Amino acid sequence: MASTSWVAFPGPGGVTLKHERVTDVTNRLQDRRPMTWVFTGDSVTQGALHTYGHRSYSERFAEHIRWVMKRYDDIVINSGVNGTTAAYLVGQFDWFVTRFQPDVVFLMYGINDCVDSGKSDEDFGKELKLLVENVRTIGAIPILQTPNGIDFLGMKAMKTGSRARLPIYVDKIRTVAKRESVQLIDHFRYWGKHLHEMQNGWLDDPLHPSAEGHTQLANRIINKLKMAGQN
C-alpha cells in the first residue's frame, strides 16, 4: 500500500478539503477505499454527438472499474466540454476539477489547442504543466493523455480549423509527461499503429471517435494502468 501523506487545501466556499497524496494509481488501487476519478477534455472526452447514444470512453471506464473490478463505490465524473482547450481548464479548474475532490484526474487536450493560431506549442506546454501542478496541489494523481488519432487527409474536406499542427502538440504532451514524471496514455501513437482500423470504424468523422473508437480509448487506459485483471 502506498504511504500516507495528507495535504489540505481550500475548496469551494472556503471549505478545507483533505486528500491523501499518492503518486501511483496502481498502488492506490490496492486500497479498497472508494476513489473519485475525473475526466477532463474537449468534445472527445465529453462524448458529444459521435457515439450516437453509445457509451463514451469515460463511461466504459466507469463500467470496468465499478463492475468488472467490483469497486462499486467509486465515482467517475466526466467534465469534458466541447470545443475547449487546456487554457479553458486552467481558468475554470475549481469548477471542473477541485469541487469533486478527485483522487485521479485525466487530462486530454491538444485537438483544439493546435488550431489556436495565437498560441504556440510552448504556451500549450506551460498550460499542461500548470494543470499537472494544480492537480497535485489538491492531492490528486494527474494522468496525461494524447488525443485519438485523426484522418489528416479527410480533415481537408471538413469545414473546421486545420489540425496540421496536432503532431507537434502531441509531442509537447509527451515532453511534459516525461519532465513532470506523469503517467501518459499515448492514444495518438497507438492509433497511428492501427491506421486501417482507425479509418474503418474507430472514427465517426475525420476528427471524432465513433462508439468503437471510444471503446478503444477506454481499453487503452485500462491496459496501460494494468487494471484489466484486477477485481
C-alpha positions in Angstrom: 0.0 0.0 0.0 1.2 3.5 -0.7 2.5 5.6 2.1 0.1 8.2 3.6 0.7 11.9 3.3 -2.1 14.3 3.7 -2.4 17.7 2.2 -5.0 20.4 3.0 -6.3 23.0 0.5 -9.1 25.5 0.3 -12.1 24.1 -1.6 -15.2 25.9 -2.9 -16.7 28.3 -0.4 -13.6 28.3 1.7 -14.2 24.7 2.9 -10.9 23.0 3.8 -10.6 19.7 1.9 -8.1 17.0 2.6 -6.6 14.4 0.3 -4.0 11.7 0.5 -1.1 12.4 -1.7 -0.3 9.2 -3.6 1.7 9.2 -6.8 0.8 5.8 -8.3 -2.6 4.7 -9.4 -1.7 1.0 -9.2 -0.7 1.3 -5.6 -3.8 3.4 -4.8 -6.0 0.7 -6.3 -4.7 -1.8 -3.8 -6.6 0.2 -1.2 -10.2 -0.6 -1.2 -11.3 2.8 -0.1 -13.6 4.4 -2.7 -12.0 6.7 -5.3 -13.2 9.6 -7.4 -12.0 9.8 -11.0 -12.4 12.9 -13.1 -12.0 13.1 -16.8 -11.3 16.5 -18.4 -11.0 17.4 -22.0 -12.8 18.6 -25.1 -15.6 17.1 -27.3 -13.9 13.7 -27.4 -14.0 13.4 -23.6 -17.5 14.8 -23.5 -18.6 12.2 -25.9 -20.5 14.7 -27.9 -22.7 13.5 -30.8 -20.4 11.0 -32.4 -21.2 8.0 -30.2 -24.9 8.3 -31.1 -26.1 7.3 -27.7 -23.5 4.7 -27.0 -21.1 5.0 -24.1 -18.2 7.4 -24.2 -14.7 6.2 -23.1 -15.2 7.6 -19.6 -18.5 5.7 -19.3 -16.8 2.5 -20.5 -14.0 3.1 -17.9 -16.7 3.6 -15.2 -18.3 0.3 -16.2 -15.0 -1.5 -15.9 -13.9 -0.1 -12.6 -17.3 -0.2 -10.9 -18.5 -3.5 -12.2 -15.6 -5.6 -13.5 -13.3 -4.5 -10.7 -16.2 -4.5 -8.2 -15.2 -1.1 -6.9 -18.9 -0.3 -6.6 -18.5 2.9 -4.5 -16.0 4.6 -6.9 -17.3 7.6 -8.7 -16.4 8.6 -12.3 -17.1 12.1 -13.4 -16.9 13.5 -16.9 -16.3 17.2 -17.0 -15.2 17.4 -20.6 -16.6 20.4 -22.6 -16.9 20.6 -26.4 -14.6 23.0 -28.1 -12.3 23.7 -25.2 -8.6 23.9 -24.6 -6.1 23.4 -21.8 -6.3 27.2 -21.2 -10.0 26.9 -20.6 -9.5 24.3 -17.9 -6.8 26.5 -16.3 -9.3 29.3 -15.9 -12.1 27.0 -14.7 -10.1 24.5 -12.7 -12.1 24.7 -9.5 -15.4 24.2 -11.2 -14.4 21.3 -13.4 -12.0 19.6 -11.0 -11.4 20.8 -7.5 -15.0 20.7 -6.3 -15.2 16.9 -7.0 -12.3 16.2 -4.6 -10.8 13.8 -7.0 -8.2 11.1 -6.4 -7.2 10.8 -10.1 -7.6 13.4 -12.9 -7.3 12.5 -16.6 -6.2 15.4 -18.9 -6.8 15.1 -22.6 -6.2 18.2 -24.7 -4.5 19.2 -27.9 -7.1 18.8 -30.7 -8.4 22.3 -30.3 -5.3 23.9 -28.8 -3.4 23.3 -32.1 -6.0 25.3 -34.0 -5.4 28.5 -31.9 -3.0 30.5 -34.1 -2.4 32.9 -31.3 -0.7 30.4 -29.2 2.4 28.2 -29.6 3.0 24.7 -28.6 5.3 26.2 -25.9 2.3 28.0 -24.5 0.3 24.8 -24.6 3.1 23.0 -22.7 3.1 25.7 -20.0 -0.7 25.3 -19.6 -0.4 21.5 -19.3 2.4 21.9 -16.7 0.2 24.3 -14.7 -2.7 21.8 -14.8 -0.5 19.0 -13.6 0.7 21.2 -10.7 -2.9 22.2 -9.9 -3.9 18.5 -9.8 -1.1 17.6 -7.5 -1.8 20.6 -5.3 -5.2 19.2 -4.5 -3.6 15.9 -3.6 -4.8 14.0 -6.7 -2.9 12.0 -9.3 -2.6 13.5 -12.8 -2.7 11.4 -15.9 -2.0 13.0 -19.2 -3.5 11.6 -22.4 -2.7 12.3 -26.0 -5.7 12.7 -28.3 -7.0 9.9 -30.5 -5.5 9.7 -34.0 -7.2 11.6 -36.8 -7.6 11.3 -40.5 -5.5 14.3 -41.7 -6.5 13.7 -45.4 -10.1 13.6 -44.5 -9.8 16.7 -42.4 -9.2 18.8 -45.5 -12.8 18.2 -46.5 -14.2 19.3 -43.2 -15.3 22.9 -42.6 -13.3 23.3 -39.5 -9.9 24.5 -38.4 -6.9 22.7 -39.6 -5.2 20.2 -37.2 -2.0 20.1 -39.2 0.0 21.1 -36.2 -1.5 18.4 -33.9 1.6 16.1 -34.0 3.7 19.0 -32.6 1.2 19.4 -29.7 1.1 15.6 -29.1 4.9 15.7 -28.8 4.6 18.5 -26.3 2.2 16.4 -24.2 4.8 13.6 -24.2 7.5 16.1 -23.2 5.5 17.4 -20.3 4.7 13.9 -19.1 8.3 13.0 -19.1 9.6 16.1 -17.4 6.9 16.1 -14.8 7.0 12.4 -14.2 3.3 12.0 -15.1 1.7 8.8 -16.3 1.0 9.0 -20.0 -1.7 7.3 -22.0 -0.5 7.7 -25.6 -3.6 7.1 -27.7 -2.2 9.0 -30.7 0.7 6.6 -31.0 -1.4 3.6 -30.6 -4.0 4.7 -33.2 -1.1 5.5 -35.5 -0.2 1.8 -35.5 -3.8 0.9 -36.4 -4.5 3.2 -39.4 -6.7 0.7 -41.2 -9.0 0.3 -38.1 -8.9 4.0 -37.4 -10.1 4.8 -40.9 -12.6 1.9 -41.0 -14.5 2.1 -37.7 -12.7 3.9 -35.0 -13.6 7.3 -36.3 -17.1 8.7 -36.9 -15.7 11.6 -38.9 -12.0 12.5 -39.6 -11.7 14.0 -36.1 -14.0 12.4 -33.6 -14.0 8.8 -32.4 -17.0 6.6 -33.0 -18.5 4.4 -30.4 -15.9 1.7 -31.3 -13.2 4.4 -31.1 -14.3 5.2 -27.5 -14.1 1.6 -26.7 -10.5 1.6 -27.9 -9.7 4.7 -25.8 -11.1 3.0 -22.7 -9.4 -0.2 -23.3 -6.1 1.6 -23.7 -6.5 3.3 -20.4 -7.4 0.1 -18.7 -4.5 -1.8 -20.2 -1.9 0.9 -19.5 -3.0 1.2 -15.9 -2.8 -2.6 -15.5 -6.4 -2.7 -14.4 -7.6 -5.4 -16.7 -7.1 -8.4 -14.4 -8.0 -6.8 -11.1 -11.1 -7.5 -9.2 
